């Protein structure tokens, strides 16, 4: 199982024409939202309505896209994922 901030291996099931990724591509992705939620040290839990991830470049592990839809959690605030934090419209 994966939680927020974990890097997972995914395959593209659906893609738009002339996009950066093609159907069947195997990529890395970082989990940014989960239905299960994230427990904070103060005891609060942050839950979302659905699971979501951001596609990463297999080599550099930087985001492929230039836009992120929806909020992400503070748990991503590490050296590797600062680009995702800066692209996100809201950080919870």
C-alpha beads as a LAMMPS data file, in Angstrom:
LAMMPS data file: protein, C-alpha beads

92 atoms
91 bonds

1 atom types
1 bond types

-500.0 500.0 xlo xhi
-500.0 500.0 ylo yhi
-500.0 500.0 zlo zhi

Masses

1 110.0

Atoms # bond

1 1 1 0.000 0.000 0.000
2 1 1 1.118 3.570 -0.654
3 1 1 0.567 6.745 1.321
4 1 1 1.056 10.438 0.606
5 1 1 4.614 11.141 -0.554
6 1 1 5.343 7.581 -1.703
7 1 1 6.698 7.007 -5.209
8 1 1 4.805 4.307 -7.106
9 1 1 5.126 2.687 -10.548
10 1 1 2.085 3.286 -12.781
11 1 1 0.919 2.612 -16.320
12 1 1 -1.075 5.063 -18.454
13 1 1 -4.590 3.701 -19.102
14 1 1 -6.001 6.711 -20.966
15 1 1 -4.217 9.565 -22.772
16 1 1 -5.100 12.574 -24.904
17 1 1 -3.817 12.895 -28.483
18 1 1 -0.513 14.761 -28.918
19 1 1 0.145 14.623 -25.164
20 1 1 3.460 14.153 -23.364
21 1 1 2.556 10.574 -22.380
22 1 1 1.098 7.741 -24.441
23 1 1 -1.237 4.908 -23.502
24 1 1 0.749 1.984 -22.119
25 1 1 3.711 4.058 -20.904
26 1 1 5.156 2.872 -17.577
27 1 1 6.129 5.810 -15.363
28 1 1 6.805 6.775 -11.774
29 1 1 4.291 8.879 -9.842
30 1 1 4.111 10.425 -6.383
31 1 1 0.902 10.046 -4.357
32 1 1 -0.474 13.498 -3.401
33 1 1 -3.994 12.686 -2.093
34 1 1 -5.549 9.570 -0.522
35 1 1 -9.003 8.609 0.700
36 1 1 -7.365 6.891 3.681
37 1 1 -5.877 10.165 4.870
38 1 1 -2.738 11.381 6.605
39 1 1 -2.374 11.554 10.391
40 1 1 -0.538 14.620 11.662
41 1 1 1.544 14.730 14.872
42 1 1 -1.130 16.900 16.561
43 1 1 -3.696 14.099 16.063
44 1 1 -5.635 15.626 13.162
45 1 1 -6.333 13.612 10.009
46 1 1 -6.433 15.045 6.467
47 1 1 -8.688 12.989 4.158
48 1 1 -9.734 13.522 0.544
49 1 1 -12.660 12.326 -1.588
50 1 1 -10.354 10.436 -3.939
51 1 1 -6.827 9.244 -4.587
52 1 1 -4.527 11.281 -6.845
53 1 1 -0.923 11.255 -7.986
54 1 1 1.460 13.412 -10.025
55 1 1 3.366 11.813 -12.913
56 1 1 7.148 11.964 -12.621
57 1 1 9.966 11.699 -15.133
58 1 1 11.519 8.231 -14.690
59 1 1 15.085 9.576 -14.603
60 1 1 15.023 12.912 -12.762
61 1 1 11.844 12.300 -10.702
62 1 1 10.630 15.817 -11.548
63 1 1 6.941 16.353 -12.502
64 1 1 6.090 15.828 -16.180
65 1 1 3.187 18.294 -16.183
66 1 1 3.169 22.031 -15.579
67 1 1 -0.204 22.214 -13.784
68 1 1 -1.592 20.434 -10.726
69 1 1 -5.314 20.352 -10.025
70 1 1 -6.570 20.339 -6.444
71 1 1 -4.844 20.622 -3.079
72 1 1 -1.800 18.685 -1.870
73 1 1 -0.594 18.050 1.689
74 1 1 2.346 19.571 3.576
75 1 1 3.904 16.111 3.876
76 1 1 5.285 16.562 0.333
77 1 1 7.456 19.467 1.515
78 1 1 10.849 17.817 1.035
79 1 1 13.721 18.664 -1.286
80 1 1 12.447 16.241 -3.931
81 1 1 8.885 17.576 -4.172
82 1 1 9.208 21.359 -3.773
83 1 1 8.315 21.748 -7.475
84 1 1 4.959 20.017 -6.823
85 1 1 4.315 22.269 -3.809
86 1 1 4.982 25.381 -5.917
87 1 1 2.693 24.212 -8.751
88 1 1 -0.227 23.240 -6.481
89 1 1 -3.044 25.769 -6.049
90 1 1 -3.380 24.960 -2.327
91 1 1 -1.252 23.233 0.317
92 1 1 -3.062 21.783 3.334

Bonds

1 1 1 2
2 1 2 3
3 1 3 4
4 1 4 5
5 1 5 6
6 1 6 7
7 1 7 8
8 1 8 9
9 1 9 10
10 1 10 11
11 1 11 12
12 1 12 13
13 1 13 14
14 1 14 15
15 1 15 16
16 1 16 17
17 1 17 18
18 1 18 19
19 1 19 20
20 1 20 21
21 1 21 22
22 1 22 23
23 1 23 24
24 1 24 25
25 1 25 26
26 1 26 27
27 1 27 28
28 1 28 29
29 1 29 30
30 1 30 31
31 1 31 32
32 1 32 33
33 1 33 34
34 1 34 35
35 1 35 36
36 1 36 37
37 1 37 38
38 1 38 39
39 1 39 40
40 1 40 41
41 1 41 42
42 1 42 43
43 1 43 44
44 1 44 45
45 1 45 46
46 1 46 47
47 1 47 48
48 1 48 49
49 1 49 50
50 1 50 51
51 1 51 52
52 1 52 53
53 1 53 54
54 1 54 55
55 1 55 56
56 1 56 57
57 1 57 58
58 1 58 59
59 1 59 60
60 1 60 61
61 1 61 62
62 1 62 63
63 1 63 64
64 1 64 65
65 1 65 66
66 1 66 67
67 1 67 68
68 1 68 69
69 1 69 70
70 1 70 71
71 1 71 72
72 1 72 73
73 1 73 74
74 1 74 75
75 1 75 76
76 1 76 77
77 1 77 78
78 1 78 79
79 1 79 80
80 1 80 81
81 1 81 82
82 1 82 83
83 1 83 84
84 1 84 85
85 1 85 86
86 1 86 87
87 1 87 88
88 1 88 89
89 1 89 90
90 1 90 91
91 1 91 92
